[in-house]
Amino acid sequence: MRRVDKPWGHELIWAHTDRYVGKILHITKGQSLSLQYHRQKDETIFLQAGRMLFEHYRDGEPPTKSELGPGDAFHITPGLRHRMTALEDCDVLEASTPELEDVVRLDDRYGRAGT
């Protein structure tokens, strides 16, 4: 298992193969991940604990915002713009394809712009 500290909390990468990745994202209350999308990476998230505001949309469409709670899941396909904001401390299980560097940041409150 590998811990990666992030400005919004941390992630625990518990599986990383050439075919899939398993992570636990811990997002601290009030913090947000970047508004981002992936060119290739395909992922599914499952909110294990906490509450979050989840924003998502396709390029050219208006954003959809929904509150997710424990037990909610969402499939994030390549190209889908998305952002997670923790309303409470959150633990998010993520299963994805292995392209961990495939992140295009559109907006980031911590100054991490670009890819």
C-alpha positions in Angstrom: 0.0 0.0 0.0 1.2 3.5 -0.9 0.0 6.8 0.7 0.1 9.9 -1.4 -0.5 13.2 0.4 -2.7 15.7 -1.4 -3.7 19.3 -0.6 -7.3 18.0 -0.1 -6.3 15.0 2.0 -4.6 11.8 0.9 -5.0 8.7 -1.2 -4.1 5.1 -0.4 -3.2 3.1 -3.5 -3.8 -0.4 -2.4 -3.7 -2.1 -5.9 -1.7 -1.1 -9.0 -1.3 -3.4 -11.9 -1.0 -2.9 -15.7 -4.8 -3.5 -16.0 -6.4 -1.7 -12.9 -5.8 0.5 -9.9 -7.6 0.5 -6.5 -7.5 3.6 -4.3 -9.1 5.0 -1.2 -9.4 8.8 -1.4 -9.7 10.6 2.0 -11.1 14.1 1.3 -11.0 16.5 4.3 -14.3 18.4 5.0 -14.4 21.6 3.0 -11.7 20.5 0.5 -12.1 19.9 -3.2 -10.4 17.9 -5.9 -9.6 19.7 -9.1 -12.3 20.3 -11.7 -10.8 17.7 -14.2 -11.3 15.1 -16.8 -9.3 12.2 -18.2 -8.5 11.4 -21.8 -8.2 7.6 -21.3 -8.7 6.8 -17.6 -12.1 5.2 -16.8 -13.1 5.0 -13.2 -15.9 4.2 -10.8 -16.2 5.8 -7.4 -18.1 4.5 -4.3 -18.6 6.8 -1.4 -17.9 4.6 1.7 -18.3 7.3 4.3 -19.2 11.0 4.5 -21.1 13.3 2.2 -19.9 15.1 -0.9 -21.0 17.5 -3.6 -20.3 15.9 -6.9 -20.2 18.1 -10.0 -20.1 16.5 -13.5 -20.8 17.4 -17.1 -19.7 16.8 -20.7 -17.9 19.6 -22.6 -20.5 22.1 -23.8 -23.2 21.0 -21.3 -24.3 22.8 -18.1 -22.9 21.2 -14.9 -25.0 18.8 -12.8 -24.4 19.0 -9.1 -25.6 16.3 -6.7 -25.0 15.3 -3.1 -23.6 11.8 -2.6 -23.8 9.9 0.6 -22.6 6.5 1.9 -23.3 3.8 -0.6 -23.6 6.0 -3.6 -21.5 5.2 -6.7 -20.8 6.9 -10.0 -19.0 5.8 -13.2 -16.7 8.5 -14.6 -16.0 7.9 -18.3 -13.2 9.5 -20.3 -14.0 13.1 -21.1 -16.5 13.7 -18.3 -15.6 16.9 -16.4 -15.9 16.2 -12.7 -15.1 17.6 -9.2 -15.6 16.2 -5.7 -16.1 18.6 -2.7 -16.3 17.1 0.8 -19.3 18.3 2.8 -18.0 16.1 5.6 -14.7 14.1 5.8 -15.1 11.5 3.0 -13.6 8.1 2.2 -14.1 7.3 -1.5 -13.2 3.9 -3.0 -12.0 4.3 -6.6 -11.5 1.5 -9.1 -9.9 2.6 -12.4 -7.8 1.8 -15.4 -4.1 2.3 -14.7 -3.5 5.8 -16.3 -2.8 7.6 -13.1 -1.1 10.6 -14.8 -4.0 11.2 -17.1 -5.5 14.3 -15.4 -6.4 17.5 -17.2 -7.1 20.1 -14.6 -9.5 22.9 -15.6 -9.7 24.6 -12.2 -7.8 24.0 -9.0 -8.0 25.9 -5.7 -4.4 24.8 -4.8 -2.7 26.2 -7.9 -2.2 22.9 -9.7 -3.1 23.9 -13.3 -2.8 22.0 -16.6 -2.1 18.3 -16.9 
